[in-house]
């Protein structure tokens, strides 16, 4: 288990996100539109549980923040899409 960052292969899908969740109904359909960009494995079960709890509470865990700073979008042209409105701000 760990944090995963995916790159959307078809940016046109973000123009109307109303039905974007339908693209993720199966692993096969999701694999057609996203590619794994980065992955950071949790060091242990305690870290994994802490990270899961933070996400469930809509909080940004320090380790997730570091991961996104290191592996996330580097320019203003790139955007980070977040499904949870609490995390997305």
ABEGO torsion letter per residue (X at the ends): XEBBBBBBABAAAAABAAAAAAAAABAAAAAAABBBABBBBBABAAAAAAAAAAAAAGBBBAAAAAAAAAABBABAABBBBBABAAAAX
